[in-house]
Amino acid sequence: MKYTTTTGRNITKVLIANRGEIACRVMRTARKLGVQSVAVYSEADRNSMHVDMADEAYSIGPAPSQQSYLSMEKIIQVAKTSAAQAIHPGYGFLSENMEFAELCKQEGIIFIGPPPSAIRDMGIKSTSKSIMAAAGVPVVEGYHGEDQSDQCLKEHAGRIGYPVMIKAVRGGGGKGMRIVRSEQEFQEQLESARREAKKSFNDDAVLIEKFVDTPRHVEVQVFGDHHGNAVYLFERDCSVQRRHQKIIEEAPAPGIKPEVRKKLGEAAVRAAKAVNYVGAGTVEFIMDSKHNFYFMEMNTRLQVEHPVTEMITGTDLVEWQLRIAAGEKIPLSQEEITLQGHAFEARIYAEDPSNNFMPGAGPLVHLSTPRADPSTRIETGVRQGDEVSVHYDPMIAKLVVWAADRQAALTKLRYSLRQYNIIGLHTNIDFLLNLSGHPEFEAGNVHTDFIPQHHKELLLSRKAAAKESLCQAALGLILKEKAMTDAFTLQAHDVAIAVTYNHDGSYSMQIEDKTFQVLGDLYSEEDCTYLKCSVNGVASKAKLIILENTIYLFSKEGSIEIDIPVPKYLSSVSSEGTQGGPLAPMTGTIEKVFVKAGDKVKAGDSLMVMIAMKMEHTIKAPKDGTIKKVFYREGAQANRHTPLVEFEEEESDKRESE
């Protein structure tokens, strides 16, 4: 399909200046429209899915984003070499970079996004606030001034009244954002926000804003064209977040009355028109418990969570982006855009919810997903065997479901999450299952403090495997190995299971003082092995995977992981950390070092700041003591689980070792 632009040129080839799931997402629409796609990739992404999907692909440098996906010159060069008429920036990276949009314009390349002036005005939060206030869009009280001195910022925080929010002026994705609840912690939080802002946006200017307690985060999808038209495609609720980043989104927002929905949409259109907006954009509002809403910021790009809007409106927003960039009018009028049903998006991350959602990296040893259909979408950029890289965002996929109403959509979401099975790294799937099944979430009582407030219930600690599960694991192992001997013993989590093979094909399994009658079979379905099993007459079905010395069972009850112990003579002796010093929680760069050899520290004192997976982590002293040695200096790379500092051996330690 060809689009004639206002300049009379066709878009027949588009370069996607991004990676992962969003690059694949844009390519799918390009393919549907007959538009060729050009991929760019870093050395780390040489064998990735977006490279395989594209019609052409070009290498643009080493793994760190600064030298590849953020290199404007390299991307422009590829656009010229490949003769692409347009560049789609996706989200993140260069999507909201005014200089890049400007550079495309100078080079005669269509930037699939708004004009550079809109990116500039909306990217600087202080400017955007004053434009919105003038356009009659409600805004939150705050300080967005030029004076960036500590004293001035602190005075304004006092005037606005705690709690306040410190935000990077050029912020996004929760970077450079800190909540300050009292004057005492203002200085430390200010410095931390500035450091992260400098690192992420090369600009450490901040603003101060009144923090609305337990607010909702409600955003409106808008679209503008080159002919002065603007429409809204209803709202999404993105309230449930961890680390200021969204984890589950839905459309429409639960419990919003039609008149509030209309007011929200109209305010968002006023916001878009105030900056002559073109293309896809999102106007973000915070909403209090009485459904009053205030402008927060405008994202001048396609959002991660755009699929939920597509599901409820029956649109393809990437197709709209391409059409509008080529000079066409918005495909539908406001009256023609209708809302049907309810959609959820769950972001599946490589992270450990039990360890403060620490991002992770590593290989996807096993990956199986629910089947995609018109009401189930799997937006991903990885396949089984691929690596989740330490260099980029740890999102593995977005699971998007639609149904006729919220309750039905929630049931479908939970069903689909149970079929999303991953081995090889920690994921948040079980956490998402707990979250989507929480009675308060089910009731639609969502707000940005939802996860901290319900932390305990959402992080139900992994219980020891039920004896029935141990029986299933033992049966799976026996059937896999076809070792039909008369007596077989399996050790699992220090539980001895004595297994006796009965002549009728069943097994008697004894665990402690209880005996179970177990029988079953293995069968294959879509490249996966399933175990059909009966334990004491109770039938069940589970996906069975045995890797190295671990048995994995995935069933509707959730996932179970059971270790088969390595014989003692094979297991290596574990060595302890260096004199009780902290270990690196993950691979990353040492940003700041606060201590040196000889310093005395108290438990909880900050020792160093580490940057990993685009986030700042403060490493604190695990105990009182004296620093003997600091192993890393600022700028150095530290590997996961390596010691960062060594403590002096204390007298009591010496006596014990003697």
N, C-alpha and C positions, 0 to 999 in steps of 0.2 A: 504494500500500500504506500502510495507516495503522498506527502503533504507539501503543498506549495506554501512557502512562507510569505510574509508580507513583502519580503524583498524579491519574491519570485523564485526562490531556490527550493529545491526538494530536500526533504530529510529521507535519505535512503540508507544512511549508515550512521549509527550512533556509538560513540565511545562511552563506556561506563567507567568513570573514574573512582572505582570502589572495588570491594572484594566481598567474599562470603555470601550470605543469604540475599542481601539487597541487590548485589550484582546479578545473581541468578534470577531474582524476581523481575528485574528490568528486562533481562534477556528473554524471559518467557513471553512477555508482552510484545517485545520487538519481533520475535519469531512469528507470533500470531498475526502481526501486521505486515509481515514481509519486509521488515526493516533489518538490515544486517547489524550485527553487534561486534564491537571491538573491545577486548578485555586488556587490562594492564595488570601486571602481577609483580610482586617482590620475589626475591630468591626463596623465601619461606613458603610461598604459595605456588611454586612452579607446577606441582601436580594437583592443584586444587580443582574443585568442581566448577568454579566460574570460568576457569581457563578452558576446561574441556567443553563447556557449553557454548562458548563464543564462536563466532565465525572466524575471527582472527584474534591473536593474543600477542602482546609485546612485553618483554621484561623491562622493568623500570628501576631496578636497583636492589640494594640490600634489604634485609628484613625490617629494620627500624623504620617506622612510618615517615619520619623526617626525611629519610633518604629515598623514599619510594612513593607511597600514596599521597604524601603532602608536598611532593616536588612538582610545583606548577609547570616549570619549564619542561620537565621530562614528559609530562602528560600532554601539554600543548604540542610538543614535538611529535608524539605518537599520533595525535589527531591529524597533524599535517601529513605525516608519512602514510597513514592509512586512508587519507582523504575522507575522514568522517566530517559531516557537516555540523554535527551537534555533540555536546558532552552532557551526559546525565551524571550528576555528582553523587546520587544516592543520599545517604544521611551520614553525619559525622564527617571526618576528614575535611575536604574542601567545600562541602555543601553550603556553608554559611560564611564563606570567605569572600569579602567584597573585592579584594585585589584580584582573586581568580576570576570572578564574574567579569570584572573590568578587562582583564587580560584576554579573555575569550572574545569580548566585544571588539577589542583592538585588532585581534587576529582574524576577525570575520567568522568566528565560530559561534554557533547558537548555544548559549548557556541555558540548559533546561532548568529554569528557576526564575525568580523575580529579578527586576532590574537592580543593578548594584546599589542604587540609592535606597531601595527598600531594605536591602540586607544591612546597609550601614545604619539606617535609622532604627531598625528593630534589633540590631545586634548590640547596640549600646543601650543598656537597660534604662539609663537616665533619660536619654533622648526619647526612647519609646514611650516612657511614662508621660512625658509632657505632651507628646503628640496625641496620645490616647485621651488624656484629660481634656484637651482642646476639642477632640472629636466627640465628646460626650460619653466616653466609655469609662465606667467606674474604676478608680485605681486605689491601691493601698497606700497608707501614709508611710513616708520614708525620707531618707536623705540621699540625693543623687548628685551632690555637688562636686566641684573641682578640687576643693581643699581635701587632700588625702592624708593630712597629718593625723597621727594617732590621737592627739588631744581633741581635734575637731570631730573625728569619727566617734570618739567615746562620749563627747558632750551630746551629740545628736542621738546616740543610742539611749542616753539617760532621758533626753527630752521625749523621744518616742515612747519610751517605757519598755522595760524587759517583760517577756522574752523578745529578742530581736533576731533578725536573720542577717548575717553578713553574706553578701553574694559577690562573686567576681562580676565586674561590669560586662565583660565579654563572655560570661559563663554559659554553661550548657552541660547536660548529662550529670548534674550533681557535682561537677568539679568546682573547687573554690567556693564551696557553700558550707557555712557553719551556723548552727543554732546556738545563740548565747543566752543562757537563762539568768545570769547575774553579772554585775559589774566586775566581780573578782576574776571571772574567767575570760573577760573581754579580750585582754591583750594577747593571751596565748592563742585564742581562737582566731584573732585577727591575723597574727603572724602565720599561722598554719594555712588559713584561707589564701593569703597573699602568695605564699610559696607555691601552693598547688595551682593558683591562677597563672603565675609566671611560667610554670612548667607546662601547663596545658595550652595557654593562649598567648604566651609571651607578653602579657600585660597584667600587672598586679593591682590595677585600680579596682576598688570595691565600692559597693553601695550598702546602705543600712535600710532595713525594712521592718515594719511591725510584723511580728510573727503571729499569725492567727492560729490559736491552739486547736488541735484536732480538726483541721480543715479538710475539705475534699478538694481533689485536684481534678477539675473538669475542663476539658479542652474541646474546641470546636474546629472541625475541618472546613476550611474555606478554599475557594478557587476564584481567581480573577483572570480576565483575558486582556488582549491588547485593544479591545474595543470599549473598555470602560465598564464592562459587566463584572459583577461579583455575586457569588452564591455561597450558602452554607450547606453542608451535608450532615447536619446534626452533630451531637456531642458524643464524646467518649469519657468514661470515668477511668482515671488512671491513679486513683488514690492509694492503692495498696503498693507500698514501696519499701525497699530496704536500701540503706546507704544513699538516700535521696534518688534512687533509680527505680524505675517502674519494673514490676515483675509480673503483674496480671492486669489486663485492661479489658473493658467491656463497652459495648455500645448497644442501645443508648444507656445513659447514666440511670441507675436504679432510683425509683422514687421521685423522679422529676416530673412535675405537672406540665401539660402541654403549653400553658401560658409562659412558664419559666423557660421551657425549651425554646420557644419563639423569641423571647427576650434575649436569651444567650446568643442565638443564631444571628439576630439582628445587630447586636452589639459587636459581634465578631466581623460581620460584613462592614459595619462602620469603620472598624479598625483597619480592615484590608483596604477600603477605599481611601482612607486618610493617607496612605503611603503609595497610592496608585499600584496596588499589588497585582502581580501577574503570576499565574501558575498555582501550584499547591502550597498551602500554608496552614499553620495551626495557631489559633489564638488560645493561649492558656489562661484559665481563670482559677482563683481559689474561691471556694464556696464555703460559707459558714453553715452552722446547723439549721439556720432559718432560710437557707437557700438564697441569701444575698451573695452576689458574686463580684469579684474585683479582678481587673486585668493584672496579669502577672508578667507575661512576656509573649512574644510572637516568634514561633520557629519558622524561618523562611525556607522551608524545604519539606519534602515528604517525611512523615514520621515513621518510626519503627512500627507503630501500632496501626498504620493505615488499613491493614486487611479487615479489621472489625467494621470499619466504616463501609468498605466495599461490600461486605457480607449483608449489611442491613439496607443498603441502597441499590444493590445489584449493579454496581459500576466497576470499571477498571480505571483506577486513578492514574496509573502510569500511562495508559492510553490517552487519558485527558491531558496529562502533562505534555505528551508528544504532539497532540493536536494543537494545543494552545501555543506551544513553542513555535509551531509552524504557522501561526497567525490565524488559526481558526477561532470561531466563537465557542464559548462554553457549550458542550453538547446538549445540556438540559436547562430549562428555565427553573426558577425556584419552585414554582407550582408543580413541576413535573418530577421533582426529587421527592420520592416517598420513602417512608421508614417502614420496614417490615421485619418482624421477629426480633431476635436478640443474638448477639455474638460475643464470644470471649476469646481472648488471646492469652496464652500462658507462655512466658519466655523460659525456655529450657536452657539453663546455664551450667557450665562446668564450674561448680563452686561447692563449698562445704557449709551448709546452713548451720551445722552444729559448731562450727568454728568461725562465728561472726561473718558468715557468707564469704569466707576467703576464696577469691577466684583461684581456679586451678588450670592446669594445662596437662596435655598428655595424649596418648593414642586412644581412639575409639575402637577398642578391641572387638567389641560386639555392639551392633546397633540395629535394632528392629523397631519399626514404627507402626502406628495404626494405618489402615488403608485410607488413602485420600479419596474423597468423593465430593460431590457438589457442596455438601455442608461440612466437610472436614478438609482443612488445608494444612499442609506441612511446609512451612517456609524455612528452607535450610540451605547451607552452603557446604555441608560435609557429608561424607559417606563412611560406611564401615571401613576401618583401616586408616582413615585420615587422622591427622594430628590437630588437636586444639592448641594453637600456638601461644606461647607466653608473650608474644609481641602485640597481640591485638585483643579486642574485646572477647571475653570468654563465652559469648552466647553460642549455643549449639544449634538451636532451632526455635521457631515460633509455632506453637500448635494453635490453630484457629478453628473454632467450631461455631455453627449456626443452628438455631432451632426456632420454633414458632414463638416461644416465650422464654423468660429468664430461667425458670425452673428446669425446663426441658433442656436448655442449652447447658446448664450446670451439670445435669445428669450426663449429658453427652461428653462434656469436658472431662469429667472424672473417669468415665469409661475409656476414653481415648488415652488419658494419662497412664492408665494401668497397662496399656498396650505399648507404651513408649519405653523400651528396655535398653539400657546402656550399661556396658561393662568396660572398665579401663580407667575411669576417673570418677571422682565424686560428682553427683549432679543434685539439682534441687527438685527432682521429680517427686520424691516422697513428701517433701515439704509442700509442694504445690497441691498434692492430694489432700494433705491435712488442711491446707488453707481453703481449698474449694469445698471441703466438707465441713468447715467450721460453721456452727449454727448462726453466728453473727454475720458471717459472709453470706450465707444462704439467705438471711433476712435482708440483705442489701445495706447493712449498717457499716458502710465502708468510710474510712478516713485515713489520712497519711500516718497516723500513729497506730494503725491496726496491728502491724507486726510486733512492734515493741509491747503494745498493750496485751496481746494474746500470745506472747512469746513462748510461755511454758507449754500451752496446749499444742501450739504449732510445731514445737520441737520435741514431740514425744520421743523419748530416747528409745533406741532400738532395743527391744526386749530380747532376752535369750530365746533362741528358737524353740518353739513348742515341740514337745516330744513327737507329735504327729509329723511335723516338718522334718525332724531328724529321720523318721522312718521313710518319708518320701525321698530324702536325699540318699539314704542308704540303698533304697530300691533302685533309684536312678543310676547310681554308681554300679550296682550289681548288674543291672540290665545292660548298661553301656559296656561293661567289661566282659559280659557273657560268662562270668566266672561262676557257674552254677555248682559250687561246692557245697558239701553238707554243712559246714560251719564257716562263718565269715565274720570277722570282727572289724567294726569301723569305729574310729575314735573321732568325735566331733565336739569341739569346744570342751575338751576334757570329759566328754560323755562317752562311756563305752557302750556300744550296741552289739549285743550278741545276736547273730542272725542264723536261723536254722531253715534250711530249704525243705519244704514239705513235698511229698510225692504228687500232690494234686496241683503243683505249680505255684502254690502260695508260699509265704514266708512267715515264720514266727520270729518276732524281734523283741528282745528283752532289753529295756532301758531301766536301770536301777531295779526296783522291785515290780515293775509293771510289764506285762507282755501284750504285744499288739499283733493282730493278724493282718498281714499286708499282702495285697496282690495288685498286679497292674501290668501295663505294656507301654512301650515307646512307640510313637508314630510321628511321621514327618508332615509338615504343612508349610508351604512357602519357604523352603530352605531352613526351617527351624525344627528342632526336635521337641516334642511334647511328651510329658509323662502323664498317662492316665492311671490313676491310683486309687485304691480303696484301703483305708486304715480303719480297722474295727467296724467295717460296714459303711463308713462315711466316704463317699466318692468325691474326688477332686481332679482338677486338670491344671497342670502347671507347665510353663515353658522350662526346659531343662538345658543348662549349659554347664559343661565341666571344662574349666581352663586351669592348666597346671594343677595346683593343689587346692582348688576351690570349686565348690558346687554352688551354682546359682539357680534359684527357683523363682520364677515370676508368675504370680497367680492373682486372682481378683482380690485376695487379702493383702497384696503388696509384694515386696521382694524380700527374699531371705538369702543370706550368704553364709555358707557353712564351710569352714576350713577342714581339709583333711591334713592332719599334722604330718610334717616331714619327720622321718625317723631321726631320733636325737643325734645320732652320729653324723648326720648330714647338715643339721642346722648350725649356722655360724654363730659364734658367741657375739652377743651384741655389746658394743662399746658405749660407754656413757658419754654424755655431753661434757665439754670441757669445764671442769670445776663449777658445775651448776650454772654456767653462763647461758644466756638465751641463744636459741638457734634461729636461723633465718626461716620465717614462716613459708617463704616461697622464693623462687629465683627473682632477683630484681637488682636495682641500682641503689647504692648508698647515697642518699641525697645530702644528709647532714649528720655530723658526728658531734655529740655534746660532751663526751668524756675523753679523758686520756689516762695513761697508766699512772697509778698512784692516787687517783681520785676516789674519795669515799662516797658511796651512794646509798640511798635508802630504797627499800622495795617500792616499786611504782614510779621511781624517777625515770624521766625520758633519757635513754642512752643514745639513740640515733633514729633518723627518719629514713625510711626505705621507700622507693617508688617501684611498684610492680603492678602489672596489668592495668596501667594508666591510673593507679590509685596510690595515695600516700598512706603508709603504715608507720605508726610510732612504736619503736621497740622499747619496752620498759624493763627496768631491773626486776628480776624475779625475787630478789632477796636483798637484805642489807649486806654491805661488804665493801671491799677495796678492789678497784680494777687493777689487775696485774698486766693485762695486755689487750689492746684493741686490734682486731685482725684486719679491719678494712678502713681505708681512708675514703673521703668524699669522692664520688664519681666512679668508685670501683663496683664491679659486678659480684654479687654473692649468690651462690647456689643454694637451693632449698635444703634445709636441715643442716647447713654448715654452721659451726659456732661463730658468733659475731664478736664476743668479748670473753676474756678469761678472768675469773675472780682469783684473788689471793687465797691460798689454802688457809683456812682458819684453824686455830689450835685444836678445836674439837675434831675437825676433819683429820688432822695429823694423828691425833691419838687413835682414832678409829682405824686409820690405815696401818698404824704400827701394830 
